[in-house]
Amino acid sequence: MKAQIEEDFKPRKSGAILIQGSRVLDPANQRDEILDVLVVDGRIAKIDRKISNHNAEIIEGKGFWLTPGFIDMHVHLRDPGMTHKETIETGARLAANSGFTTIVAMPNTEPVVDNAQVVSYVRVQGRKAGAARVLTTGAITVGQKGEQLAPMIEMHEAGCVGFTDDGRPVMNAALMRHALEYAKTTGLKVISHAEDLTMSASGHMNEGHVSCLLGIGGIPSAAEEVCIARDLILQELTKGSLHIAHVSTAGGIQMIREAKKRGNAVSCEVTPHHFSLTDEMILNYRTNAKMNPPLRSQSDIDALIEAMVDGTIDCIATDHAPHSTLEKDLPFDQAAFGITGLETALPLTLELVTKKKISELRAIEMLTCGPAQILELPVGHLSVGALADVTLINPSLVWSLTHSQSLSQNTPFWGRQMRGRAVFTMVAGEVVYNSLRRDQR
């Protein structure tokens, strides 16, 4: 773990909590069995079939899954500057209530997170929120304008955990090369928003049959794939560490698969909406289904799920992108890109389990140790001595999204029946969400 963020990974609470009789799913340790878990002073003290501790608060976990706390390495918190959409506090609370114990903020705020002062602001506000742990990336370029490298070393020293211009691509290949080279000196990843703006600038949804039918400008798969190809080439040239955000196309996944086979330092993520919805969701001009990259075709979804199974995709990330009605209740070509995603990430992932597309352990792996390994975080597993980042899941709870706990309500999943929900979340020993008792925070 980088020394700059050690303070974010300290026990938060003293005392003992004993979670009894849950199905423990811990992919990092290849564990799947009914066990008790004892937490003492913010760390996992014991895992066994039957634990007695008369001083511990008892949590009855029978019928639930107990997993490492979820980690989302791609959220937009809109703070500073756009707090009518989301704040660090509301985003961190929403994350905790959705089973996430660590979230990583993107830098496209106002001002942009492109210097040590703004990095520090996000980290301080995250600690004040007292909910999910809030980490942040720093921008690759000053103001995310793609013209000049931001002070990457300075931001690293202030505690950022990666570099990205997410929300916009770095169009200048020479700058992207230099970013990969500079990032190597910090040990952090460069996170690529893969989009060629010369191909996507006039588009608002996936280019294909549906865009033609609706008369909406299309964004071709090639707009993403050209940029993925370029960044994979630059990674191979520099031997830097590259992560591809929100992959959405079959062609992009295949290139990443081939790069990994060559042993290159490349990882990637997929969002729940990209493996759950096709561009047909836009047939009635739903602006809540407008996002970037756009919803693609069923063949792309099939390729994404195959890549989740074979390990090409390393993790699931929500790309939680809240917008108010001011940005969404507009004609389709004027509406903002982006949807909220924290609340629906778990049930959409579990739909793949129900359909027997992926196993329970693989689903939890992509939400926990997968992102932890990418960012080299000391969480994502349930080992004795580890920080007690823990999520309890009711896998059979059926519910529908009728109101979002986000400040923004831009989701295409209104009214959709879902199965599975977090009911208890603990961060470093502190209970930050508990729907099992009336006095939940």
C-alpha positions as CSV (number, residue, x, y, z in Angstrom):
1,M,0.0,0.0,0.0
2,K,1.2,3.5,-0.8
3,A,2.3,5.4,2.3
4,Q,0.2,8.4,1.2
5,I,-3.1,6.6,1.8
6,E,-2.2,4.6,4.9
7,E,-4.4,6.9,7.1
8,D,-7.4,5.9,5.0
9,F,-6.9,2.2,6.0
10,K,-6.8,2.3,9.7
11,P,-9.3,0.7,12.1
12,R,-12.2,3.0,12.8
13,K,-13.8,1.4,15.8
14,S,-12.9,-0.5,18.9
15,G,-14.9,-3.3,20.4
16,A,-16.1,-6.7,19.2
17,I,-18.8,-7.7,16.7
18,L,-19.6,-11.4,16.0
19,I,-21.4,-12.2,12.7
20,Q,-22.9,-15.7,13.1
21,G,-23.9,-18.3,10.6
22,S,-23.5,-16.6,7.3
23,R,-22.4,-18.1,4.0
24,V,-18.9,-16.6,3.7
25,L,-17.9,-15.9,0.1
26,D,-14.3,-14.8,0.0
27,P,-12.8,-15.2,-3.5
28,A,-9.3,-14.0,-2.5
29,N,-9.1,-17.0,-0.2
30,Q,-11.3,-19.3,-2.3
31,R,-13.6,-19.7,0.6
32,D,-17.3,-20.6,0.3
33,E,-18.8,-22.1,3.5
34,I,-21.1,-21.4,6.5
35,L,-19.0,-19.7,9.2
36,D,-18.9,-17.2,12.0
37,V,-16.7,-14.1,11.7
38,L,-15.4,-12.2,14.7
39,V,-14.3,-8.6,14.4
40,V,-12.2,-7.0,17.2
41,D,-11.0,-3.4,17.2
42,G,-11.6,-2.9,13.5
43,R,-9.9,-6.1,12.2
44,I,-11.0,-9.6,11.5
45,A,-9.9,-11.6,14.6
46,K,-11.2,-15.1,13.9
47,I,-13.1,-17.1,11.2
48,D,-14.5,-20.5,12.3
49,R,-17.5,-22.7,12.3
50,K,-18.5,-21.8,15.8
51,I,-17.2,-18.8,17.7
52,S,-18.1,-17.8,21.3
53,N,-17.4,-14.3,22.5
54,H,-19.6,-13.1,25.4
55,N,-18.3,-9.5,25.0
56,A,-19.2,-9.1,21.3
57,E,-22.3,-7.6,19.8
58,I,-24.1,-10.3,17.9
59,I,-25.2,-10.0,14.3
60,E,-27.4,-12.9,13.2
61,G,-26.2,-13.7,9.7
62,K,-28.1,-16.9,8.9
63,G,-29.5,-16.9,5.4
64,F,-27.2,-14.1,4.3
65,W,-23.9,-14.0,2.3
66,L,-21.0,-12.4,4.1
67,T,-18.4,-11.0,1.7
68,P,-15.5,-8.5,1.7
69,G,-16.8,-5.0,1.3
70,F,-17.4,-4.0,-2.3
71,I,-14.9,-1.6,-4.0
72,D,-16.0,0.7,-6.8
73,M,-13.0,2.2,-8.6
74,H,-15.1,4.5,-10.8
75,V,-17.6,6.9,-9.4
76,H,-18.4,10.6,-10.1
77,L,-19.2,12.5,-6.8
78,R,-19.6,16.0,-8.4
79,D,-17.9,17.6,-5.4
80,P,-16.4,20.2,-5.6
81,G,-18.5,22.4,-7.8
82,M,-21.6,20.5,-8.8
83,T,-23.1,19.5,-5.5
84,H,-26.7,19.8,-6.7
85,K,-26.1,16.5,-8.4
86,E,-24.2,14.7,-5.6
87,T,-21.8,15.5,-2.8
88,I,-19.0,13.5,-1.3
89,E,-21.1,12.8,1.7
90,T,-24.3,11.7,-0.1
91,G,-22.2,9.6,-2.5
92,A,-20.3,7.9,0.3
93,R,-23.6,7.2,2.2
94,L,-25.3,5.9,-0.9
95,A,-22.3,3.6,-1.5
96,A,-22.3,2.3,2.1
97,N,-26.0,1.5,1.8
98,S,-25.3,-0.4,-1.4
99,G,-22.6,-2.6,0.1
100,F,-19.6,-0.6,-1.0
101,T,-16.9,0.1,1.6
102,T,-14.4,1.9,-0.8
103,I,-15.2,4.2,-3.7
104,V,-12.8,6.0,-6.0
105,A,-13.8,9.4,-7.3
106,M,-13.2,10.6,-10.8
107,P,-11.5,14.0,-11.2
108,N,-14.0,15.8,-13.6
109,T,-15.3,18.2,-11.0
110,E,-15.3,22.1,-10.9
111,P,-12.4,22.7,-10.2
112,V,-10.9,19.6,-11.7
113,V,-8.9,17.4,-9.4
114,D,-5.6,18.3,-11.1
115,N,-3.5,19.4,-8.1
116,A,-2.6,18.4,-4.6
117,Q,-5.0,20.9,-2.9
118,V,-8.1,19.4,-4.6
119,V,-6.9,15.8,-4.0
120,S,-6.6,16.7,-0.3
121,Y,-10.1,18.3,-0.3
122,V,-11.7,15.2,-1.6
123,R,-9.9,13.0,0.9
124,V,-10.8,15.2,3.9
125,Q,-14.4,15.5,2.9
126,G,-14.5,11.7,2.4
127,R,-13.2,11.1,6.0
128,K,-15.7,13.6,7.4
129,A,-18.6,11.7,5.7
130,G,-17.9,8.7,7.9
131,A,-19.5,6.2,5.5
132,A,-17.8,4.4,2.7
133,R,-14.0,5.1,2.4
134,V,-13.5,7.8,-0.3
135,L,-10.4,7.8,-2.4
136,T,-9.7,9.9,-5.5
137,T,-7.9,9.8,-8.8
138,G,-6.1,12.8,-10.2
139,A,-6.4,14.2,-13.7
140,I,-3.9,13.4,-16.3
141,T,-3.9,16.8,-17.8
142,V,-4.4,20.3,-16.4
143,G,-8.1,21.1,-16.4
144,Q,-8.7,17.9,-18.3
145,K,-8.1,20.0,-21.4
146,G,-5.6,17.5,-22.9
147,E,-2.9,20.1,-23.5
148,Q,-0.5,19.8,-20.6
149,L,0.3,17.1,-18.0
150,A,-1.0,17.8,-14.5
151,P,1.5,17.6,-11.6
152,M,1.2,13.9,-11.2
153,I,4.0,13.5,-8.7
154,E,2.5,16.2,-6.5
155,M,-1.0,14.6,-6.6
156,H,0.5,11.2,-5.8
157,E,2.2,12.6,-2.8
158,A,-1.2,14.1,-1.7
159,G,-2.7,10.6,-1.9
160,C,-4.4,10.1,-5.2
161,V,-4.7,6.4,-6.3
162,G,-4.5,6.7,-10.1
163,F,-4.6,9.1,-13.0
164,T,-7.4,9.7,-15.5
165,D,-9.1,12.3,-17.5
166,D,-12.3,10.3,-17.3
167,G,-15.2,12.1,-18.8
168,R,-12.9,13.0,-21.6
169,P,-10.2,11.1,-23.5
170,V,-6.6,12.2,-23.8
171,M,-6.6,12.7,-27.6
172,N,-2.9,13.6,-27.8
173,A,-1.0,10.3,-28.1
174,A,2.3,11.9,-27.1
175,L,0.7,13.2,-23.9
176,M,-0.7,9.8,-23.2
177,R,2.7,8.3,-23.7
178,H,4.3,10.8,-21.2
179,A,1.5,10.1,-18.7
180,L,2.2,6.4,-18.7
181,E,6.0,7.2,-18.3
182,Y,5.4,9.6,-15.4
183,A,2.9,7.3,-13.7
184,K,5.5,4.6,-13.7
185,T,7.6,6.6,-11.2
186,T,4.7,6.7,-8.8
187,G,3.6,3.1,-9.1
188,L,0.1,4.1,-10.0
189,K,-2.1,3.2,-13.0
190,V,-3.2,5.4,-15.9
191,I,-6.9,4.9,-16.4
192,S,-8.0,5.4,-20.0
193,H,-11.4,6.8,-21.1
194,A,-11.2,5.3,-24.5
195,E,-13.0,7.5,-27.0
196,D,-11.9,9.1,-30.3
197,L,-13.7,12.4,-30.3
198,T,-13.3,12.8,-34.0
199,M,-15.5,9.8,-34.4
200,S,-18.0,10.3,-31.6
201,A,-18.4,14.1,-31.4
202,S,-21.8,14.2,-33.3
203,G,-23.1,11.0,-31.7
204,H,-25.5,10.5,-28.8
205,M,-26.0,6.7,-28.8
206,N,-24.6,3.5,-30.3
207,E,-24.4,3.6,-34.1
208,G,-26.6,0.8,-35.5
209,H,-30.1,-0.2,-36.4
210,V,-31.7,1.6,-33.4
211,S,-29.9,4.9,-34.1
212,C,-30.9,4.8,-37.7
213,L,-34.5,4.0,-36.7
214,L,-34.7,7.0,-34.3
215,G,-32.7,9.4,-36.5
216,I,-30.2,10.0,-33.7
217,G,-26.5,10.5,-34.4
218,G,-24.5,7.4,-33.7
219,I,-21.2,6.6,-31.9
220,P,-19.6,3.7,-33.6
221,S,-17.8,0.9,-31.7
222,A,-14.7,2.0,-33.6
223,A,-14.6,5.3,-31.6
224,E,-13.8,3.2,-28.5
225,E,-11.7,0.5,-30.2
226,V,-9.3,2.9,-32.0
227,C,-8.5,4.5,-28.7
228,I,-8.1,1.2,-26.9
229,A,-5.7,0.0,-29.6
230,R,-3.6,3.2,-29.3
231,D,-3.4,3.0,-25.6
232,L,-2.4,-0.7,-25.6
233,I,0.4,0.2,-28.1
234,L,1.5,3.0,-25.8
235,Q,1.5,0.8,-22.8
236,E,3.6,-1.8,-24.6
237,L,6.0,0.9,-25.6
238,T,6.4,2.5,-22.2
239,K,5.9,-0.6,-20.0
240,G,3.6,1.5,-17.9
241,S,0.5,0.3,-16.1
242,L,-2.8,0.8,-17.9
243,H,-6.4,0.3,-17.0
244,I,-9.2,0.6,-19.5
245,A,-12.4,2.1,-18.1
246,H,-16.0,1.0,-18.9
247,V,-15.2,-1.3,-21.8
248,S,-18.4,-1.8,-23.9
249,T,-17.5,-3.4,-27.2
250,A,-16.6,-6.9,-28.4
251,G,-13.7,-5.6,-30.4
252,G,-12.2,-3.7,-27.5
253,I,-12.4,-6.7,-25.2
254,Q,-10.6,-8.9,-27.8
255,M,-7.7,-6.5,-28.0
256,I,-7.4,-6.4,-24.2
257,R,-7.5,-10.2,-24.1
258,E,-4.7,-10.4,-26.6
259,A,-2.6,-7.8,-24.7
260,K,-3.0,-9.7,-21.5
261,K,-1.9,-12.9,-23.2
262,R,1.3,-11.1,-24.1
263,G,1.9,-10.5,-20.5
264,N,1.3,-6.7,-20.6
265,A,0.3,-4.7,-17.5
266,V,-3.2,-4.1,-18.6
267,S,-6.5,-4.4,-16.7
268,C,-10.1,-3.4,-17.5
269,E,-13.5,-2.9,-16.0
270,V,-17.1,-3.3,-17.1
271,T,-20.2,-1.6,-15.8
272,P,-23.5,-3.3,-14.8
273,H,-25.5,-1.3,-17.4
274,H,-23.2,-2.4,-20.2
275,F,-23.7,-6.1,-19.5
276,S,-27.5,-5.6,-18.7
277,L,-29.0,-3.3,-21.4
278,T,-28.8,-2.9,-25.1
279,D,-29.4,0.2,-27.2
280,E,-33.0,-0.9,-27.7
281,M,-33.5,0.7,-24.3
282,I,-33.5,4.1,-26.1
283,L,-36.4,3.2,-28.5
284,N,-38.6,5.7,-26.7
285,Y,-35.9,8.3,-26.4
286,R,-35.2,7.7,-22.7
287,T,-32.5,10.2,-21.7
288,N,-31.9,8.1,-18.5
289,A,-30.5,5.5,-20.8
290,K,-28.0,7.9,-22.4
291,M,-24.5,7.3,-21.3
292,N,-20.9,7.3,-22.6
293,P,-19.8,4.9,-23.8
294,P,-23.3,4.2,-25.0
295,L,-25.4,1.0,-24.6
296,R,-24.3,-1.4,-27.3
297,S,-25.7,-4.5,-29.0
298,Q,-26.6,-8.0,-27.6
299,S,-23.5,-9.4,-29.3
300,D,-21.4,-6.9,-27.4
301,I,-23.1,-8.0,-24.1
302,D,-22.4,-11.6,-24.9
303,A,-18.7,-10.8,-25.5
304,L,-18.5,-8.8,-22.2
305,I,-20.0,-11.7,-20.2
306,E,-17.6,-14.2,-21.9
307,A,-14.7,-11.9,-20.8
308,M,-16.1,-11.8,-17.3
309,V,-16.0,-15.6,-17.2
310,D,-12.5,-16.0,-18.7
311,G,-10.9,-13.3,-16.5
312,T,-10.2,-10.8,-19.3
313,I,-12.4,-8.3,-17.3
314,D,-10.9,-7.7,-13.9
315,C,-13.6,-5.9,-12.1
316,I,-17.1,-4.4,-12.1
317,A,-17.3,-0.6,-11.7
318,T,-20.5,1.4,-11.7
319,D,-19.4,4.6,-13.4
320,H,-22.0,6.2,-11.1
321,A,-22.7,9.5,-12.9
322,P,-25.5,11.5,-11.2
323,H,-27.2,14.4,-13.1
324,S,-30.1,16.5,-12.1
325,T,-33.3,16.9,-14.1
326,L,-31.9,20.1,-15.4
327,E,-29.4,18.1,-17.4
328,K,-31.6,15.1,-18.2
329,D,-35.1,16.4,-18.9
330,L,-34.1,17.7,-22.3
331,P,-34.4,16.6,-25.9
332,F,-32.2,13.5,-26.4
333,D,-29.4,15.2,-28.3
334,Q,-29.1,17.9,-25.6
335,A,-29.3,15.7,-22.5
336,A,-26.2,14.8,-20.5
337,F,-24.5,11.4,-20.7
338,G,-24.5,9.3,-17.6
339,I,-26.6,7.3,-15.1
340,T,-26.5,6.5,-11.4
341,G,-25.2,3.0,-10.6
342,L,-24.3,2.3,-7.0
343,E,-27.7,1.0,-5.9
344,T,-28.2,-1.3,-8.8
345,A,-24.7,-2.8,-9.1
346,L,-25.2,-5.8,-6.9
347,P,-28.6,-7.0,-8.1
348,L,-27.6,-6.6,-11.8
349,T,-24.5,-8.6,-11.1
350,L,-26.5,-11.3,-9.3
351,E,-28.8,-11.5,-12.3
352,L,-25.9,-13.1,-14.1
353,V,-25.5,-15.6,-11.3
354,T,-29.2,-16.4,-11.4
355,K,-28.9,-17.0,-15.2
356,K,-25.9,-19.2,-14.5
357,K,-23.6,-17.0,-16.6
358,I,-21.1,-16.6,-13.8
359,S,-20.6,-18.2,-10.4
360,E,-21.2,-16.6,-7.0
361,L,-17.5,-16.4,-6.2
362,R,-16.7,-14.9,-9.6
363,A,-19.4,-12.2,-9.1
364,I,-18.1,-11.3,-5.7
365,E,-14.5,-11.4,-6.9
366,M,-15.2,-8.7,-9.5
367,L,-16.7,-6.5,-6.8
368,T,-14.0,-7.0,-4.2
369,C,-10.5,-8.4,-4.7
370,G,-10.5,-7.6,-8.4
371,P,-10.5,-3.9,-8.0
372,A,-8.4,-4.1,-4.8
373,Q,-5.6,-5.9,-6.8
374,I,-5.8,-3.3,-9.6
375,L,-5.3,-0.4,-7.2
376,E,-3.1,-2.4,-4.7
377,L,-5.4,-1.7,-1.8
378,P,-5.1,-3.7,1.5
379,V,-8.7,-4.7,1.4
380,G,-11.0,-7.0,-0.6
381,H,-10.5,-10.1,1.4
382,L,-11.5,-11.7,4.7
383,S,-8.2,-12.8,6.1
384,V,-7.5,-12.9,9.8
385,G,-5.7,-9.7,10.7
386,A,-7.2,-7.8,7.7
387,L,-9.2,-4.6,8.1
388,A,-12.9,-5.5,8.7
389,D,-14.4,-4.2,5.5
390,V,-17.5,-6.5,5.4
391,T,-20.8,-6.6,3.5
392,L,-23.8,-8.8,4.4
393,I,-26.1,-9.6,1.4
394,N,-29.6,-10.9,1.4
395,P,-29.4,-12.7,-1.9
396,S,-33.2,-13.6,-2.1
397,L,-34.6,-10.1,-1.2
398,V,-36.9,-9.0,-4.1
399,W,-37.3,-5.3,-4.5
400,S,-37.9,-2.5,-7.0
401,L,-36.1,0.8,-7.4
402,T,-38.8,3.5,-6.8
403,H,-36.6,6.3,-5.4
404,S,-32.9,6.7,-5.5
405,Q,-30.9,7.7,-2.4
406,S,-28.7,9.7,-4.6
407,L,-29.3,13.4,-5.0
408,S,-30.0,12.6,-8.6
409,Q,-32.6,10.3,-10.0
410,N,-31.2,9.5,-13.5
411,T,-31.4,5.7,-13.8
412,P,-33.0,3.6,-16.5
413,F,-33.9,0.9,-13.9
414,W,-37.0,2.5,-12.4
415,G,-39.6,-0.1,-11.4
416,R,-37.4,-3.0,-12.5
417,Q,-37.8,-6.0,-10.2
418,M,-34.4,-7.0,-8.7
419,R,-33.2,-9.7,-6.4
420,G,-30.4,-9.2,-3.8
421,R,-29.5,-6.3,-1.6
422,A,-26.9,-5.3,0.9
423,V,-28.3,-5.3,4.4
424,F,-25.2,-4.5,6.5
425,T,-22.0,-2.7,5.7
426,M,-18.9,-2.3,7.9
427,V,-15.8,-0.2,7.1
428,A,-12.7,-0.9,9.2
429,G,-14.9,-2.2,12.0
430,E,-17.4,0.6,12.0
431,V,-21.0,-0.2,11.1
432,V,-21.9,2.3,8.4
433,Y,-25.2,0.7,7.3
434,N,-27.5,-1.7,9.1
435,S,-31.0,-2.4,7.9
436,L,-31.2,-5.3,10.3
437,R,-32.1,-3.0,13.2
438,R,-34.2,0.0,13.7
439,D,-31.5,2.4,14.9
440,Q,-29.6,2.1,11.6
441,R,-27.6,5.3,10.8
